[in-house]
Every structure is written in C-alpha cells, then in structure tokens.
Amino acid sequence: MSLIHYPQPKDLQVLIAVVNTGSFSAAAEILGQTPAFVTKRIQQMEALLGVKLLNRSSRGMALTESGQTAYAHSLEIMDRLQNLMDEVTHIKEQPVGMIRIGSSFGFGRAYIAPAIMEIMEIYPELQINFELFDRQIDLNRDNVDLDIRINDDIPDNYIAKLLAKNQRILCASPAYLAQRGTPVTLADLQHHDCLVTKERDQTIGVWELENLQVKSR
C-alpha cells in the first residue's frame, strides 16, 4: 500500500493569493512571506501534481488549464476548512479547559505574559499553562497547543498566522562611529564589531537587510 501525498493547505493558500493578486511579490506581502517562499510553494505543488499551474511572461501571469482547475478546487477546499473552523470554534461561546502556550524567553516575558494575564481575566474558566523555551519546539513532542515564535520557518503540517512583522535596525553610538567610521555599504559591515541577538535555534549572525539607508543624529 503506497502513501498518497496531497497538497498542503498552505500550498492552496499560496496559489489563491498569487491568482488573486496577480503576482508572486504581492502574494508574498499578503501572506507575510518572501517571494522566494511563494515561488518554492508553487513549484512544490506543481511537482506534486505533475502539471504546470502558471505561465509567467513579461506580459504577466496566467493560469494553465490545470491551474484553473486547481484554483477552483483550492477555493472550495479552503472555504470548507474555514467553515469547519467556524463551526467548531463556536461550539462553545466561552472557552474553558487547559491550553498550553509556548514562546521564547525574551519575547514571551515582555509581551506574551502580560497578554495572557488579560486573557485569563476575561475568561476565568480558561486554564493557561505558559512555558518559555530556549529552543525551537515541536508541538507534539513538547505537548504544546500554541507556539508563538519569531521566524517564518513553519512546518507544513502546522497552521500558522502572522501576528506582526519583526523589523529591526542596525545602530551604533556616536563615539563608536567617530572611532571606527560610518558604514556606507553592506560590505563595510564586515569591518565592524557587532552585537547580535539569537532567537532559539536560528543561526547567529545571519541578517536579511533591505532598504539600506545611513542616518546620523
């Protein structure tokens, strides 16, 4: 007996977003992902189905015949999933029982813990077990219902929702810049000393930078 692989809901969401917006970059913006992520999901879906879903050219993008069928079914499947979520969610008007929530140490203490206190005041019958982890967790292995994490490396079998974008800046003190000079290009950074932060299992010292602008006060 062979195992049959099906497209993941995340793949269907990506296809719908691409068709509705008309471009990979616009779809990535709506999904809170990168264009590379969107391209990868479409390519994986095409490889799984064994057909080409989209034709891209300088004039734009168009669904193939197979793509039109996949898009129509994707809309229907996601609508059914949403109905499932809505019906199950509204079985109880007031949440009760135990829920286990995980997060990283710094972000969890500063932002999630205060929010949990407010939730417990609103829903007194809800019991929340809040745990802080210094590593990337597995929901099943660690017996966690909800994990709030700062990255976009989400397993395919997880249902994820973007809460907010995490934007950071590079900064230095006037004294440091007076001594070492002000970097103007990305290549200049390799000649400077940097203090970096590490979130769980993310590779330390790897930055994704865009819109480079040098500002001084």
C-alpha positions in Angstrom: 0.0 0.0 0.0 1.6 3.3 -1.1 1.3 6.6 0.7 -0.5 9.3 -1.3 0.8 12.8 -0.8 -1.7 15.7 -1.2 -1.1 19.5 -1.4 -1.0 21.2 2.0 -3.5 23.9 2.9 -0.5 26.3 2.9 0.1 25.5 -0.8 -3.6 26.2 -1.6 -3.4 29.5 0.2 -0.3 30.5 -1.7 -1.9 29.6 -5.1 -5.1 31.5 -4.2 -3.1 34.6 -3.1 -1.0 34.5 -6.3 -4.0 34.3 -8.6 -6.0 37.0 -6.6 -3.1 39.5 -6.5 -1.6 38.7 -10.0 2.0 38.5 -8.8 4.3 36.5 -6.6 5.6 39.6 -4.8 2.1 40.9 -4.0 1.1 37.4 -2.8 4.1 37.3 -0.5 3.2 40.6 1.0 -0.3 39.5 1.8 0.9 36.2 3.3 3.7 37.8 5.3 6.3 35.7 3.5 9.0 36.3 0.9 8.7 36.0 -2.9 11.2 33.1 -2.7 8.8 31.3 -0.3 5.9 31.7 -2.6 7.9 30.5 -5.6 9.0 27.4 -3.7 5.5 26.5 -2.6 4.1 26.8 -6.2 7.0 24.8 -7.6 6.4 22.1 -5.0 2.7 22.0 -5.7 3.4 21.7 -9.4 5.9 18.9 -8.8 3.4 17.0 -6.6 0.6 17.3 -9.1 2.8 16.7 -12.1 1.4 19.7 -14.0 2.2 23.3 -14.7 -0.2 25.6 -12.9 1.0 29.1 -14.0 2.5 30.5 -17.2 4.7 33.6 -16.5 6.0 36.0 -19.1 7.0 39.6 -19.4 3.3 40.5 -20.1 2.1 39.0 -16.9 0.9 35.7 -15.5 -1.9 33.3 -16.5 -3.3 30.1 -15.2 -3.0 27.0 -17.3 -6.0 24.7 -17.8 -4.8 22.6 -14.9 -4.1 25.7 -12.9 -7.7 26.9 -13.3 -8.9 23.5 -12.1 -6.5 23.6 -9.1 -7.5 27.2 -8.3 -11.2 26.4 -8.3 -10.7 23.3 -6.0 -8.4 25.4 -3.8 -11.1 27.9 -3.2 -13.7 25.2 -2.4 -11.3 23.3 0.0 -10.2 26.5 1.9 -13.9 27.5 2.2 -14.8 24.1 3.6 -11.8 24.4 6.1 -12.9 27.8 7.1 -16.5 26.5 7.7 -15.0 23.7 9.8 -13.0 26.1 11.9 -16.0 28.4 12.4 -18.4 25.7 13.4 -16.0 24.0 15.8 -14.9 27.4 17.3 -18.5 28.4 18.0 -19.5 25.2 19.7 -18.6 26.9 23.0 -19.1 30.7 23.4 -16.9 30.8 26.4 -13.5 28.9 26.2 -12.9 26.5 29.0 -10.3 23.9 29.9 -6.5 23.8 29.6 -4.4 25.3 26.8 -0.6 25.1 26.7 1.2 28.0 25.1 4.9 28.3 24.4 7.2 31.2 23.4 10.9 32.3 23.6 12.3 33.8 26.8 12.7 37.4 25.9 9.6 37.9 23.8 7.5 35.7 26.0 8.3 37.6 29.2 8.0 41.1 27.7 4.9 40.7 25.5 3.1 37.3 25.8 2.9 37.0 29.6 1.0 40.3 30.1 -1.4 39.4 27.3 -2.1 36.0 28.9 -2.9 37.7 32.2 -5.5 39.8 30.4 -7.0 36.8 28.7 -7.3 34.9 32.0 -9.2 37.9 33.5 -11.6 37.9 30.5 -12.1 34.1 30.5 -11.7 32.9 34.1 -12.6 29.3 33.2 -9.7 29.0 30.8 -6.5 27.5 32.3 -3.3 28.5 30.6 0.0 26.7 31.0 2.6 29.2 29.7 6.1 27.8 29.1 9.3 29.5 27.8 11.7 27.6 25.6 15.2 28.5 24.5 14.9 26.2 21.5 12.6 25.5 18.6 9.8 23.3 19.9 7.8 20.5 18.4 4.1 20.9 19.2 3.5 17.2 19.5 6.7 16.2 21.3 6.6 19.1 23.8 2.8 18.8 24.3 2.2 22.4 23.3 -1.1 23.6 21.7 0.1 27.0 20.6 3.6 28.3 20.0 4.4 32.0 19.4 7.7 32.2 17.5 9.8 34.8 15.8 10.6 33.4 12.4 8.9 32.1 9.2 10.3 28.6 9.3 7.0 26.8 9.8 6.5 23.1 9.3 4.0 22.2 6.5 1.6 20.4 8.9 1.3 23.5 11.2 -1.5 26.1 10.9 0.2 29.5 11.2 -1.0 33.1 11.3 1.2 36.2 11.0 0.8 38.3 14.1 3.2 41.1 13.3 6.3 41.9 11.3 9.6 41.9 13.2 11.6 44.8 11.9 15.0 45.7 13.4 17.6 48.3 12.7 21.4 48.4 13.0 22.6 51.3 15.2 25.8 52.5 16.8 26.8 55.1 19.3 28.3 58.4 18.1 31.6 57.5 19.9 31.9 54.2 18.1 31.3 55.8 14.7 33.8 58.6 15.5 36.4 55.9 16.2 35.6 53.3 13.5 33.8 55.3 10.8 30.3 55.1 9.4 29.5 52.2 7.1 28.0 53.2 3.8 27.6 49.9 2.0 26.7 46.3 3.2 30.3 45.3 2.5 31.5 47.9 5.1 29.8 45.9 7.9 32.4 43.1 7.8 35.0 45.5 9.1 32.9 46.5 12.2 32.3 44.9 15.6 28.7 43.8 16.0 26.5 42.7 18.9 23.9 40.2 17.7 20.9 38.5 19.2 19.9 34.9 18.8 16.3 33.7 18.8 16.0 30.0 19.7 17.7 27.8 17.1 18.2 30.5 14.5 21.7 30.8 13.0 23.5 33.6 14.8 24.9 36.5 12.8 22.8 36.0 9.7 20.9 39.1 8.7 18.4 39.9 6.0 18.8 43.6 5.2 16.9 45.8 2.8 16.4 49.5 2.1 19.9 50.4 3.3 19.9 54.0 4.4 22.5 55.6 6.6 21.2 58.1 9.1 23.0 60.1 11.7 22.0 62.4 14.6 
